[in-house]
Every structure is written in structure tokens, then in C-alpha cells.
């Protein structure tokens, strides 16, 4: 065991842990969910500390050897070491001070080891005076949320959205010659191409990708350097520019300093904007996953216009049953993303005066939304969309049997006559073709041209 001291007194910690006394207090104060910080969020915090250490070493704000040791410790963590040392529950002290000090203490103690000193001997490397030099929870955490969200977008959601769009376009081309019945209000509508159904979905996701990329541009403006209230107290005049430049290099993204640091600290609107774009994607994910389930319904008593790939047995009691489980999972994750969006919106209005203290909630909910939505779309693409097979016979039969074909007769026999034909067809079981010819409303040649399914379903 080792003894550490803070402003409240002394506590003992196991000598093998790298966090310190303030982290210990936080674990005791917040035994709430058992959920630890997301790895992507930890990465974002460590990148900030690495950039700050480099900047402060260059500006002679902290000793060169301390700067180097903090940077080495940061690089080790970014490569996967000490990941089990970030232990504070996601529901914690306002603004994220508990997690922030967890990061500072782990880096300080590992830096002490690197310098040949003992963990907890904070004279040489102090979590507050060296690792956190020129910084505050109040500018570090909102910056970490921005960076963590950008990392999650680049590594998870953007690639998944692009893969989904590409696969849907491929299926659209593959299915372009298949005519099926359209449906509005879940009732018969005029024919459509199965390929165009998939192409429409591709366009929906393409539009969402554009909206998300536009919303995410706000995340590239950083409030780091604002210190406690946005005034930059205790920061070197060149620090802000230096740290932003280093972070841009680490991220591979063009970052900039926010035009007003106090505004960047107080308002969480960039996170609400991105979350809204995620909610928007999730809503269409639900719609499309429900469409897939309806079109695959059956196999004997449903639509069964397409076949989703069976990926696991579907029932514990009914043999031979296969359920659209990937589509079902997609809806569940989408509902969770929508719930997170509501929580983020509430948290964003929960600040007062110079700070919004609800940032830990936003940090988890926003980054988690991005990552689970990205993982979901990638899974939907790989384990469902790529292997969808059409049921050409079903599609053709439904298209030919649809009462909505009568719509094409409107210009030739009038709306009311067409409606009467539809009613009679439904009552007698006779096809529209039979009734039109039986009543001598059109010639067989003209009727064949008007009720040509391929022409009717072609994009005008």
C-alpha cells in the first residue's frame, strides 16, 4: 500500500494501481452504474494531455524531462496499456472532474515510474501542477467530447454509412429488372421496381451522411485554453495555438480555436446538433429495418418478396423458424440512440452561468451513440443487406394482382369508372384486364400498352 494526500486528508491505495487519491474518492462516491468511460473518450483525453505536455515543455512551463515522461506515458496508454486504470463511473461529479483527475493521476504516476520515482510521490510529477498545467476540467472535457466524437465518426460511423450506401446501390442494380407492387398505407399501390426501393434507401443514407458531416464541422472548433471560465487564466499566451496545432496533427483533422472560449465552454449546442443528426439517421434505420421485415414476412403467410439471410435459429420451440434478427437489432439500437438524443438535449439546457456541469452524461451518450450506430449499420450491411435474395415470383404475382393498376386507366376511362372497376374486381375476383375487355372499355392492344408493368414502374 501507499499513502497519498489531497486537500481533504490522507488515504491509502494499493501500490499497484496508477490512479490516485482523488480517483479513489470518486469510486466511493459514485457506485452508480458500473459503466466505465468509453475507450474512445479516454483516447481523446489522453491526446489532449499529450498535446498539452508537448506544448508546455516547448514553452518551458514544465521541466523537459517531466514533459517527455508524460508524453511517453500517454503514448503507452494510446497503445493499449493501463486501460483498466480508468475506473470512475460515467455518472459522476459535475463537468467531469472525477474522470479528469483519474486521467491526470494515471499519467502522473506512470510518468514517475518512467523517471525512476515511486508512484504517489507527486513532488516531481504532480497530477495538478504538471499533467494539468494551464488546464481545467472546464475546457478539457468539452474538448475531449469533441475529439472523441470525431474519432468515433471517422473510425466507426462514416465507414459504416459508406459501406451501407455502396451495398444498397449494388443491390439496386442487381434488382432493377424486378417489378413489385408498391404499397401506401399498407394497401396496394402502383408498381415499383425492387431495385428502386433499394436505391431510394441508398439515397436516404447518402443524405444523412451529408447532414452528419455538416453537423460535425462544429466539433472542429475547440475551447481548449479557456481554463476555468473561458478567460484563459494561468495559461501561456502561446499555449492555445500550440495545443490546437498538436491536436490537429494527432487527429489528422484541421482543428481551430473557438472564436470565443467562454461560449465554447457554456454551450453544448454542437453536441446537440450532431446528436440530432444521429437521431435522424436512427429514425430512418427503424423505417428501413421494418420495411425489410415486412418484405421478408412469411414464409407462407406473409409478403415474402425478399429473403433475408438466416443467421441463427429463430425459436426455442418452433423448429425450422428463422427470424429477421439483424433488422430487429437495428431497430433496438436506433431506439437507444433516440433515447440518448433526448438525454443530451436535456443535459445541454442544464448548465448555469459559466459552465454546463452535465458534460459527463453527454460525453458517454454522444460517443456511445456514434459507435453503436456505426457498429449496427456495419452489421446490418455485412450480415443482412449483402445476402438478400429476391423472390421474383412473389414480386411479379403481387404486381399483377394489385388493384392499384387501375390507376393507369384513369386517363382512358375516368377516375369514377376506374374506381367502379376496382370494386367489381375485388367483389368478383375477376382481373382488371378481364373486366375492361368484357365491358369493351378499351381494345386488347391498347390495354396491354396501358397495363405494361415494366413501363408503369419505370422512373419517369
VOMARDREN-541211 format. One record per residue (C-alpha): residue number from 0; x, y, z; residue in one letter. Coordinates in nm, 3 decimals. Each point is the difference from the previous one (the first is absolute). Layout:
BEGIN
SITE  seq        x        y        z  type
SITE  NUM        X        Y        Z     a
...
REM end
This chain:
BEGIN
SITE  seq        x        y        z  type
SITE    0    0.000    0.000    0.000     x
SITE    1    0.100    0.364   -0.045     x
SITE    2   -0.128    0.313    0.167     x
SITE    3   -0.116    0.299   -0.201     x
SITE    4   -0.116    0.339    0.115     x
SITE    5   -0.243    0.254   -0.142     x
SITE    6   -0.170    0.311    0.136     x
SITE    7   -0.241   -0.217    0.201     x
SITE    8    0.258   -0.218    0.170     x
SITE    9    0.187   -0.328   -0.048     x
SITE   10   -0.111   -0.336   -0.140     x
SITE   11    0.169   -0.329   -0.074     x
SITE   12   -0.006   -0.159   -0.346     x
SITE   13    0.133   -0.333   -0.130     x
SITE   14    0.347    0.066   -0.131     x
SITE   15   -0.071   -0.172   -0.332     x
SITE   16   -0.271    0.243   -0.112     x
SITE   17    0.091    0.303   -0.206     x
SITE   18   -0.294    0.219    0.096     x
SITE   19    0.022    0.205    0.316     x
SITE   20   -0.186    0.132    0.299     x
SITE   21   -0.253    0.217   -0.187     x
SITE   22   -0.096   -0.292   -0.223     x
SITE   23   -0.040   -0.219    0.307     x
SITE   24   -0.239    0.250    0.154     x
SITE   25   -0.200    0.012   -0.325     x
SITE   26   -0.038   -0.379   -0.011     x
SITE   27   -0.139    0.012    0.353     x
SITE   28   -0.231    0.292   -0.072     x
SITE   29   -0.148   -0.130   -0.326     x
SITE   30   -0.082   -0.374    0.011     x
SITE   31   -0.280    0.068   -0.251     x
SITE   32    0.002   -0.205   -0.320     x
SITE   33    0.321   -0.200   -0.013     x
SITE   34    0.055    0.150   -0.346     x
SITE   35    0.353    0.127   -0.053     x
SITE   36    0.108    0.270   -0.250     x
SITE   37   -0.001   -0.096   -0.365     x
SITE   38    0.344   -0.081   -0.144     x
SITE   39   -0.047    0.263   -0.272     x
SITE   40   -0.071    0.263    0.264     x
SITE   41    0.311   -0.104    0.194     x
SITE   42    0.202    0.030   -0.322     x
SITE   43   -0.130    0.353   -0.052     x
SITE   44    0.097    0.104    0.353     x
SITE   45    0.346   -0.154   -0.033     x
SITE   46    0.058    0.176   -0.333     x
SITE   47   -0.078    0.333    0.167     x
SITE   48    0.242   -0.072    0.284     x
SITE   49    0.270   -0.106   -0.246     x
SITE   50   -0.044    0.317   -0.206     x
SITE   51    0.001    0.214    0.314     x
SITE   52    0.318   -0.165    0.131     x
SITE   53    0.181    0.057   -0.329     x
SITE   54   -0.115    0.362   -0.014     x
SITE   55    0.092    0.075    0.359     x
SITE   56    0.336   -0.168   -0.035     x
SITE   57    0.075    0.211   -0.307     x
SITE   58   -0.116    0.315    0.178     x
SITE   59    0.209   -0.085    0.311     x
SITE   60   -0.308   -0.010    0.221     x
SITE   61    0.092   -0.343    0.136     x
SITE   62    0.343   -0.175    0.010     x
SITE   63    0.107   -0.170   -0.322     x
SITE   64    0.047   -0.339    0.165     x
SITE   65   -0.348    0.017    0.153     x
SITE   66   -0.148    0.098   -0.335     x
SITE   67    0.175   -0.294   -0.167     x
SITE   68   -0.115   -0.246    0.265     x
SITE   69   -0.363    0.113   -0.024     x
SITE   70    0.013   -0.035   -0.379     x
SITE   71    0.150   -0.350    0.029     x
SITE   72   -0.268   -0.100    0.250     x
SITE   73   -0.268    0.137   -0.231     x
SITE   74    0.137   -0.195   -0.296     x
SITE   75    0.001   -0.321    0.202     x
SITE   76   -0.364    0.047    0.092     x
SITE   77   -0.095    0.080   -0.359     x
SITE   78    0.162   -0.332   -0.098     x
SITE   79   -0.217   -0.188    0.248     x
SITE   80    0.185   -0.004    0.331     x
SITE   81   -0.157    0.086    0.336     x
SITE   82   -0.351    0.007   -0.146     x
SITE   83   -0.141   -0.163    0.312     x
SITE   84    0.110    0.300    0.209     x
SITE   85   -0.282    0.227   -0.118     x
SITE   86   -0.258   -0.102    0.253     x
SITE   87   -0.238    0.287    0.079     x
SITE   88   -0.368   -0.065   -0.071     x
SITE   89   -0.140    0.199   -0.292     x
SITE   90   -0.255    0.154    0.239     x
SITE   91    0.228    0.209    0.218     x
SITE   92    0.095    0.347    0.117     x
SITE   93   -0.132    0.282   -0.214     x
SITE   94    0.204    0.112   -0.301     x
SITE   95    0.211   -0.317    0.018     x
SITE   96    0.255    0.099    0.262     x
SITE   97    0.018   -0.355    0.137     x
SITE   98    0.087   -0.157   -0.334     x
SITE   99    0.233    0.287   -0.080     x
SITE  100    0.198   -0.055    0.319     x
SITE  101    0.002   -0.374   -0.068     x
SITE  102    0.178    0.079   -0.327     x
SITE  103    0.239    0.247    0.165     x
SITE  104    0.092   -0.244    0.279     x
SITE  105    0.061   -0.297   -0.228     x
SITE  106    0.226    0.206   -0.225     x
SITE  107    0.185    0.149    0.298     x
SITE  108    0.065   -0.334    0.165     x
SITE  109    0.116   -0.168   -0.319     x
SITE  110    0.223    0.301   -0.075     x
SITE  111    0.151   -0.034    0.347     x
SITE  112    0.084   -0.364   -0.073     x
SITE  113    0.156    0.095   -0.331     x
SITE  114    0.220    0.253    0.184     x
SITE  115    0.101   -0.265    0.254     x
SITE  116   -0.212    0.136    0.283     x
SITE  117   -0.273   -0.157    0.211     x
SITE  118   -0.371    0.025   -0.074     x
SITE  119   -0.170    0.252    0.225     x
SITE  120    0.314    0.212    0.048     x
SITE  121   -0.154    0.304   -0.164     x
SITE  122    0.285    0.239    0.074     x
SITE  123    0.164   -0.076   -0.331     x
SITE  124   -0.308   -0.058   -0.218     x
SITE  125   -0.325    0.132    0.140     x
SITE  126   -0.341   -0.082   -0.154     x
SITE  127   -0.116    0.360    0.043     x
SITE  128    0.318    0.204   -0.031     x
SITE  129    0.161   -0.182   -0.292     x
SITE  130   -0.241   -0.230   -0.188     x
SITE  131   -0.278    0.257    0.036     x
SITE  132    0.214    0.312   -0.037     x
SITE  133   -0.197    0.283   -0.166     x
SITE  134   -0.313   -0.212   -0.020     x
SITE  135   -0.336   -0.042    0.170     x
SITE  136   -0.267   -0.266   -0.008     x
SITE  137   -0.214    0.274   -0.148     x
SITE  138    0.197    0.027   -0.324     x
SITE  139    0.149   -0.351   -0.015     x
SITE  140   -0.327   -0.196    0.019     x
SITE  141   -0.196    0.186   -0.272     x
SITE  142    0.309   -0.027   -0.219     x
SITE  143    0.020   -0.374    0.073     x
SITE  144   -0.365   -0.044   -0.097     x
SITE  145    0.071    0.172   -0.330     x
SITE  146    0.311   -0.207   -0.072     x
SITE  147   -0.159   -0.325    0.117     x
SITE  148   -0.301    0.057   -0.223     x
SITE  149    0.224    0.077   -0.299     x
SITE  150    0.202   -0.316    0.065     x
SITE  151   -0.315   -0.211    0.026     x
SITE  152   -0.142    0.148   -0.320     x
SITE  153    0.319   -0.061   -0.198     x
SITE  154    0.065   -0.350    0.130     x
SITE  155   -0.354   -0.133    0.028     x
SITE  156   -0.301    0.182   -0.138     x
SITE  157    0.131    0.161   -0.319     x
SITE  158    0.147   -0.327   -0.134     x
SITE  159   -0.316   -0.189    0.092     x
SITE  160   -0.230    0.250   -0.169     x
SITE  161    0.212   -0.007   -0.316     x
SITE  162   -0.002   -0.381   -0.003     x
SITE  163   -0.377   -0.005    0.043     x
SITE  164   -0.049    0.247   -0.286     x
SITE  165    0.231   -0.198   -0.229     x
SITE  166   -0.172   -0.332    0.075     x
SITE  167   -0.347    0.145   -0.053     x
SITE  168    0.109    0.142   -0.336     x
SITE  169    0.136   -0.341   -0.102     x
SITE  170   -0.327   -0.167    0.094     x
SITE  171   -0.194    0.269   -0.186     x
SITE  172    0.184   -0.084   -0.319     x
SITE  173   -0.043   -0.374    0.059     x
SITE  174   -0.377    0.033    0.059     x
SITE  175   -0.077    0.274   -0.254     x
SITE  176   -0.196   -0.227   -0.239     x
SITE  177   -0.234   -0.135    0.272     x
SITE  178   -0.346    0.157    0.016     x
SITE  179   -0.195   -0.018    0.325     x
SITE  180   -0.316    0.151    0.138     x
SITE  181    0.041    0.333    0.166     x
SITE  182   -0.184    0.055    0.328     x
SITE  183   -0.122    0.316    0.170     x
SITE  184   -0.191   -0.013    0.328     x
SITE  185    0.094   -0.373   -0.015     x
SITE  186   -0.252   -0.029   -0.287     x
SITE  187    0.057   -0.075   -0.368     x
SITE  188    0.165    0.280   -0.196     x
SITE  189    0.137    0.030   -0.353     x
SITE  190    0.296   -0.223   -0.092     x
SITE  191    0.359    0.089    0.080     x
SITE  192    0.337   -0.154   -0.078     x
SITE  193    0.159   -0.197    0.282     x
SITE  194    0.329    0.155   -0.105     x
SITE  195   -0.138    0.350    0.044     x
SITE  196   -0.112   -0.090    0.352     x
SITE  197    0.362   -0.076    0.088     x
SITE  198    0.127    0.303   -0.190     x
SITE  199   -0.236    0.222    0.196     x
SITE  200    0.142   -0.139    0.325     x
SITE  201    0.353    0.069   -0.126     x
SITE  202   -0.096    0.361   -0.070     x
SITE  203   -0.157    0.035    0.345     x
SITE  204    0.326   -0.107    0.164     x
SITE  205    0.206    0.214   -0.236     x
SITE  206   -0.199    0.305    0.103     x
SITE  207    0.047   -0.092    0.366     x
SITE  208    0.375   -0.030   -0.047     x
SITE  209    0.010    0.351   -0.145     x
SITE  210   -0.207    0.140    0.288     x
SITE  211    0.220   -0.171    0.257     x
SITE  212    0.324    0.122   -0.158     x
SITE  213   -0.139    0.354   -0.003     x
SITE  214   -0.103   -0.019    0.366     x
SITE  215    0.337   -0.146    0.101     x
SITE  216    0.192    0.300   -0.135     x
SITE  217   -0.096    0.187    0.319     x
SITE  218    0.199   -0.257    0.198     x
SITE  219    0.323    0.120   -0.160     x
SITE  220   -0.008    0.330    0.194     x
SITE  221    0.163   -0.058    0.339     x
SITE  222   -0.034    0.192    0.325     x
SITE  223    0.327   -0.135    0.139     x
SITE  224    0.200    0.281    0.157     x
SITE  225   -0.302    0.158    0.161     x
SITE  226    0.100   -0.138    0.339     x
SITE  227   -0.256    0.032    0.279     x
SITE  228   -0.252    0.251   -0.137     x
SITE  229    0.111    0.069   -0.355     x
SITE  230    0.237    0.285    0.089     x
SITE  231    0.319   -0.202   -0.046     x
SITE  232    0.117    0.058    0.357     x
SITE  233    0.338   -0.169    0.077     x
SITE  234    0.070   -0.081   -0.364     x
SITE  235    0.304    0.101   -0.206     x
SITE  236   -0.085    0.250   -0.277     x
SITE  237    0.120   -0.246   -0.266     x
SITE  238   -0.151   -0.310    0.158     x
SITE  239   -0.335    0.009   -0.177     x
SITE  240    0.151    0.009   -0.348     x
SITE  241    0.261   -0.261    0.086     x
SITE  242   -0.243   -0.254    0.147     x
SITE  243   -0.249    0.036   -0.286     x
SITE  244    0.276   -0.053   -0.255     x
SITE  245    0.120   -0.315    0.175     x
SITE  246   -0.354   -0.136    0.027     x
SITE  247   -0.057    0.066   -0.371     x
SITE  248    0.312   -0.202   -0.075     x
SITE  249   -0.104   -0.289    0.227     x
SITE  250   -0.355   -0.010   -0.134     x
SITE  251    0.080    0.052   -0.367     x
SITE  252   -0.276    0.261   -0.001     x
SITE  253    0.020    0.376   -0.042     x
SITE  254   -0.096    0.130    0.344     x
SITE  255   -0.024    0.361    0.111     x
SITE  256   -0.041    0.201    0.314     x
SITE  257   -0.358    0.109    0.069     x
SITE  258   -0.058    0.370   -0.072     x
SITE  259   -0.128    0.052    0.355     x
SITE  260    0.127   -0.239    0.266     x
SITE  261   -0.267    0.090    0.252     x
SITE  262   -0.273   -0.083   -0.251     x
SITE  263    0.168   -0.332   -0.083     x
SITE  264   -0.003   -0.090    0.368     x
SITE  265   -0.359    0.097    0.075     x
SITE  266   -0.194   -0.132   -0.297     x
SITE  267   -0.030   -0.366   -0.089     x
SITE  268   -0.188    0.079   -0.320     x
SITE  269    0.259   -0.164   -0.231     x
SITE  270   -0.065   -0.329    0.179     x
SITE  271   -0.376    0.045   -0.024     x
SITE  272    0.039    0.068   -0.372     x
SITE  273    0.200   -0.318   -0.062     x
SITE  274   -0.232   -0.200    0.223     x
SITE  275   -0.296    0.127   -0.199     x
SITE  276    0.163   -0.124   -0.320     x
SITE  277    0.050   -0.340    0.167     x
SITE  278   -0.364   -0.008    0.109     x
SITE  279   -0.102    0.080   -0.357     x
SITE  280    0.205   -0.293   -0.131     x
SITE  281   -0.143   -0.228    0.269     x
SITE  282   -0.356    0.088   -0.095     x
SITE  283    0.057   -0.108   -0.359     x
SITE  284    0.189   -0.309    0.119     x
SITE  285   -0.319   -0.101    0.179     x
SITE  286   -0.212    0.066   -0.308     x
SITE  287    0.230   -0.196   -0.231     x
SITE  288    0.046   -0.289    0.243     x
SITE  289   -0.378   -0.024    0.035     x
SITE  290   -0.035    0.002   -0.380     x
SITE  291    0.247   -0.287   -0.023     x
SITE  292   -0.195   -0.198    0.257     x
SITE  293   -0.332    0.058   -0.178     x
SITE  294    0.140   -0.089   -0.341     x
SITE  295    0.152   -0.318    0.145     x
SITE  296   -0.311   -0.094    0.203     x
SITE  297   -0.128   -0.354   -0.036     x
SITE  298    0.129   -0.227   -0.133     x
SITE  299   -0.349   -0.139   -0.074     x
SITE  300   -0.237    0.260    0.136     x
SITE  301    0.181    0.329   -0.057     x
SITE  302    0.129    0.210   -0.290     x
SITE  303    0.327   -0.187   -0.053     x
SITE  304    0.112    0.226   -0.285     x
SITE  305    0.359   -0.033    0.119     x
SITE  306    0.190   -0.248    0.213     x
SITE  307    0.227    0.131    0.273     x
SITE  308    0.291   -0.233    0.078     x
SITE  309   -0.069   -0.237    0.292     x
SITE  310    0.274    0.057    0.256     x
SITE  311   -0.126   -0.200    0.298     x
SITE  312   -0.294   -0.220    0.103     x
SITE  313   -0.298    0.220    0.079     x
SITE  314   -0.197   -0.187    0.261     x
SITE  315    0.054   -0.209    0.308     x
SITE  316   -0.320   -0.196   -0.070     x
SITE  317   -0.086    0.030   -0.373     x
SITE  318    0.242   -0.206   -0.213     x
SITE  319    0.118    0.139   -0.331     x
SITE  320   -0.084    0.361    0.085     x
SITE  321    0.237    0.278   -0.101     x
SITE  322   -0.061    0.354    0.112     x
SITE  323    0.125    0.334   -0.142     x
SITE  324    0.222    0.047    0.304     x
SITE  325    0.249    0.244   -0.153     x
SITE  326   -0.282    0.233   -0.101     x
SITE  327   -0.155   -0.036    0.345     x
SITE  328    0.329    0.089    0.167     x
SITE  329    0.030    0.303   -0.227     x
SITE  330   -0.328    0.137    0.129     x
SITE  331    0.095   -0.059    0.363     x
SITE  332    0.331    0.186   -0.033     x
SITE  333   -0.176    0.280   -0.186     x
SITE  334   -0.248    0.041    0.283     x
SITE  335    0.293    0.025    0.242     x
SITE  336    0.163    0.270   -0.212     x
SITE  337   -0.326    0.196    0.002     x
SITE  338   -0.014   -0.034    0.377     x
SITE  339    0.356    0.125    0.034     x
SITE  340   -0.091    0.297   -0.219     x
SITE  341   -0.277    0.096    0.241     x
SITE  342    0.240   -0.027    0.295     x
SITE  343    0.260    0.212   -0.181     x
SITE  344   -0.257    0.268   -0.077     x
SITE  345   -0.102    0.014    0.366     x
SITE  346    0.362    0.010    0.116     x
SITE  347    0.083    0.282   -0.241     x
SITE  348   -0.251    0.228    0.165     x
SITE  349    0.119   -0.100    0.348     x
SITE  350    0.290    0.242    0.029     x
SITE  351    0.015    0.318    0.203     x
SITE  352    0.209    0.313   -0.042     x
SITE  353    0.357   -0.081   -0.113     x
SITE  354   -0.028   -0.380   -0.017     x
SITE  355   -0.219   -0.291   -0.093     x
SITE  356    0.065   -0.265    0.263     x
SITE  357   -0.192   -0.275   -0.185     x
SITE  358    0.289   -0.074   -0.237     x
SITE  359    0.079   -0.352    0.127     x
SITE  360   -0.345   -0.114   -0.112     x
SITE  361    0.048    0.154   -0.343     x
SITE  362    0.348   -0.147   -0.033     x
SITE  363   -0.126   -0.354    0.043     x
SITE  364   -0.332    0.027   -0.181     x
SITE  365    0.131    0.179   -0.309     x
SITE  366    0.310   -0.211   -0.061     x
SITE  367   -0.187   -0.319    0.084     x
SITE  368   -0.278    0.095   -0.244     x
SITE  369    0.252    0.049   -0.279     x
SITE  370    0.173   -0.329    0.068     x
SITE  371   -0.304   -0.223    0.044     x
SITE  372   -0.172    0.152   -0.303     x
SITE  373    0.313   -0.055   -0.208     x
SITE  374    0.041   -0.358    0.123     x
SITE  375   -0.368   -0.064   -0.069     x
SITE  376    0.011    0.129   -0.357     x
SITE  377    0.314   -0.201   -0.071     x
SITE  378   -0.165   -0.314    0.138     x
SITE  379   -0.320    0.069   -0.193     x
SITE  380    0.205    0.035   -0.317     x
SITE  381    0.228   -0.301    0.049     x
SITE  382   -0.247   -0.247    0.147     x
SITE  383   -0.322    0.103   -0.169     x
SITE  384    0.002    0.238   -0.296     x
SITE  385    0.282   -0.167   -0.194     x
SITE  386   -0.175   -0.338    0.003     x
SITE  387   -0.360    0.103   -0.076     x
SITE  388   -0.159   -0.209   -0.273     x
SITE  389   -0.311    0.104   -0.197     x
SITE  390   -0.310   -0.215   -0.046     x
SITE  391   -0.072    0.086   -0.360     x
SITE  392   -0.313   -0.213   -0.019     x
SITE  393   -0.160    0.167    0.302     x
SITE  394    0.092    0.349   -0.120     x
SITE  395   -0.149   -0.066   -0.345     x
SITE  396   -0.319   -0.157    0.134     x
SITE  397   -0.067    0.285    0.240     x
SITE  398    0.071    0.260   -0.269     x
SITE  399   -0.245   -0.162   -0.242     x
SITE  400   -0.268   -0.052    0.264     x
SITE  401    0.010    0.351    0.144     x
SITE  402   -0.327    0.189   -0.023     x
SITE  403    0.202    0.318   -0.023     x
SITE  404    0.074   -0.082   -0.365     x
SITE  405   -0.336    0.161   -0.065     x
SITE  406    0.177    0.336    0.053     x
SITE  407    0.153   -0.031   -0.345     x
SITE  408   -0.353   -0.014   -0.147     x
SITE  409   -0.101    0.341    0.136     x
SITE  410    0.101    0.201   -0.311     x
SITE  411   -0.185   -0.246   -0.223     x
SITE  412   -0.329   -0.079    0.180     x
SITE  413   -0.017    0.259    0.278     x
SITE  414    0.052   -0.019    0.376     x
SITE  415   -0.357   -0.104    0.095     x
SITE  416   -0.016   -0.275   -0.262     x
SITE  417    0.340   -0.123    0.111     x
SITE  418   -0.114   -0.004    0.365     x
SITE  419   -0.310   -0.201   -0.097     x
SITE  420    0.220   -0.251   -0.183     x
SITE  421    0.224   -0.038    0.305     x
SITE  422   -0.302   -0.065    0.222     x
SITE  423   -0.145   -0.254   -0.242     x
SITE  424    0.336   -0.175   -0.035     x
SITE  425    0.024   -0.034    0.376     x
SITE  426   -0.358   -0.133    0.029     x
SITE  427    0.008   -0.244   -0.294     x
SITE  428    0.361   -0.108    0.000     x
SITE  429    0.031    0.092   -0.366     x
SITE  430    0.314    0.179   -0.108     x
SITE  431   -0.004    0.358   -0.117     x
SITE  432    0.103   -0.116   -0.345     x
SITE  433   -0.296   -0.234   -0.021     x
SITE  434   -0.248    0.265    0.106     x
SITE  435    0.131    0.268   -0.236     x
SITE  436   -0.019   -0.233   -0.298     x
SITE  437   -0.333   -0.143    0.110     x
SITE  438   -0.151    0.349    0.010     x
SITE  439    0.168    0.105   -0.326     x
SITE  440    0.158    0.298    0.172     x
SITE  441    0.327   -0.039   -0.190     x
SITE  442    0.150   -0.216   -0.271     x
SITE  443    0.223   -0.287    0.105     x
SITE  444    0.298    0.161   -0.169     x
SITE  445   -0.054    0.336    0.170     x
SITE  446   -0.059   -0.166    0.336     x
SITE  447    0.322   -0.199   -0.026     x
SITE  448    0.191    0.320   -0.060     x
SITE  449   -0.165    0.184    0.291     x
SITE  450    0.044   -0.285    0.249     x
SITE  451    0.362   -0.071   -0.091     x
SITE  452    0.160   -0.059    0.341     x
SITE  453    0.351    0.076   -0.118     x
SITE  454   -0.102    0.338   -0.139     x
SITE  455   -0.219    0.085    0.299     x
SITE  456    0.280   -0.067    0.248     x
SITE  457    0.269    0.186   -0.192     x
SITE  458    0.126    0.324    0.155     x
SITE  459   -0.152    0.286   -0.203     x
REM end
